[in-house]
Amino acid sequence: MLLELRIRDFGIIEEINWRPGEGLNVVTGETGAGKSMVIDAVEALLSGRIDEDSIRYGADETCIEGLFTLPERSEAFAGLWSLLDGNGLAAGDGMLVISCELKRQGRSVIRINRHTVPRGLLVQIGAHLIDIHGQSDHLSLFDIEYQVDFLDSYAHTLDLRRRFGSKYAGLSQVTSELESLAKYEREAGTQEEFLRFQADEIRKAGLHPGEDAELEQELKIISSSEQLKASSYEAYGMLSGEDEHLSSTSAIESLNRAVSIVRKLAELDPSLAPELAVLEGVVPDVEEAARSIHSYSDSMDYDPRRLEEIESRLELIRNLKRKYGQTIPNILAYLEEAGKKLGGLSNSAERIEELKKLSGLLRREMGQLGLELSELRTKAAEALIAQVGKELNDLNMPQVRFDVSITRKPAGDNGIPSPDGSSYEFTKKGIDTVEFMVSTNPGEPFKPLAKIASTGEVSRFMLALKSTFSKTDNIPILVFDEIDIGVGGRCGEVIGEKLWSLSKNRQVICITHLPQIAVFADAHFNIRKNISGSRTTTNLESLQGEALIQELAVMLVGSHYTEASIKSVRELMQKAKAWKKVCG
């Protein structure tokens, strides 16, 4: 419920702190005193939006704050708690504070439990807290999107609809995957051909890790073969003495002479034995090295054909690197991944068939559930029409007729098959389009509920519907703005009874001019306009005792009321009290 409403610099309201009570709250006052402005402030609080003209003259901003107690955590209020919990807004004390600072210029600030929130989230949360009926557009029953919700709540088909919605979610997922696979398959032919070409190109190359480095080294050797041959022959000549351009004494001969000399020295001085051993060991190694170098020189011939083969192979590897990776291991990894993709392409056809079967099964199940849901709605609509008609008659609107339009739109292959042999379009709420219709005068055709033009008719019609839905509608706060326009005392008494009945399990706020309604209030507030100098302000005060009786007398006959008027007021109050006692 709304515990407190604080309004500052809104219209002619300079500052008001209003604490409505439980049950039925009535607000009365002279025309122009600002009664509807209080409702407008509540609406601004819920929408986070305001016209600049509504900001009090001379002020740069208006501030509106509402303090609410939250309903219990139950399935009935799951939507509200989901929004609060999901956005980190639920307070541990079960309270909800909504504040809006709405500015002429600059950015307005909206907070819920001290957290700044976007306007869209405020609107969603507000829709779960308060329903306003009257001169505003904040009418949940006007919205065709919500009308099916009201009918399902009345028909007790919400569980069945949730089952349908679950199937709908599953079908949406299947359809999304099918569309992705279909797109994938349309491109699969070209993609598969391209992948196979790439894989074959890499596979035919017969690469092995390190091959490019080996080939580079071999290319370097072949390219330098003449230089290598000449240099190695020169080295051999120096070692063996076969190069005629060099000294006639070879390195090997010089080593052998040195060995002979050192051997004689070692015979005289044994301390040179280690050096002799080194020299004697070097000579065979040098001779072997000379033979190897000679052999290397003989084998080193320039091979242009092999050079061409290496260059061609390296060019192939460079091309593959440009396409598939910077190294041979990268290229081989690309080949492995291409193989996996090709395997996936071959499996997509099987997955598509599997999904098509699942889609068909889900559609058949949805068709069964959708038709069952539609039949239950149709049956409940008949009872709803009769009940609303009774409520309208009680509210002195016997000429007004109410109807519930339930239609299904035929569909082709994209619909869901119904057991009756037809195929229908569908949403997550079923196969029906539900719309509340009304005819306000005899002979007039039915029109959508939102087409009702008269504020008084709208409010009373909403009251009839709310009375009917009272056992299933979970919005905890109802506001009716001037519900009594165009009605007399006898009808006002019935309206008062219905408002009080509605307030037994929720908080109801009503702006009224009729004492026949006001006497049913659990809390009565009077709003009064005061003019001081050049400024106009508004005060809102709680009325009890004699002050309440005097206000009701003014409402009944005007400011010049008499003792007889007071007596009539007391009789009205006593009658209402007795009725509430019997019906409480």
Buried (B, 14 or more C-beta within 10 A) or exposed (E): BBBEBBBBBBBBBBBBEBBBBEBBBBBBBBEEBBBBBBBBBBBBBBBBBBEEEBBBEEBEBBBBBBBBEBBEEEEBBEBBBEBBEEBEBBEEEEEBBBBBBBBEEEEBBBBBBEEEBEEEBBBBBBBBBBBBBBBBEBBBBBBBEBBBBBBBBBBEBBEBBEBBBEBBEBBEEBBEBBEEBBEBBEEBEEBBEEBEEBBEBBEEBEBEEEBBEEBEEBBEEBBEBEEBBEBBBBBBBBBBBEBEEBEEEBBBBEBBEBBEEBBEBBEEEEEBEEEBEEBBEEBEEBBEBBEEBBEBBEEBEEEEEEBEBBBEBBEBBEEBBEEBBEEBEEBBEBBEEBEEBBEEBEEBEEBBEEBEEBBEBBBBBBBBBBBBBBEBBBEBBEEBBEBBBEBBBBBBBEEBBBBBBBEBEEBEEEBBBBEEEBBBBBEBBBBBBBBBBBBBEEEEEBEBBBEBEEBBBBBBBBBBBBBBBBEBBBBBBBBBBBBBBEBEEEBBBBBBBBBBBBBEEBBBBBBBBBBBBBBBBBBBBBBBBEEEEEEBBBBBEBBEEEEBBBBBBBBBBEEEBEEEBBEBBBEBBEBBEEBBEEEE
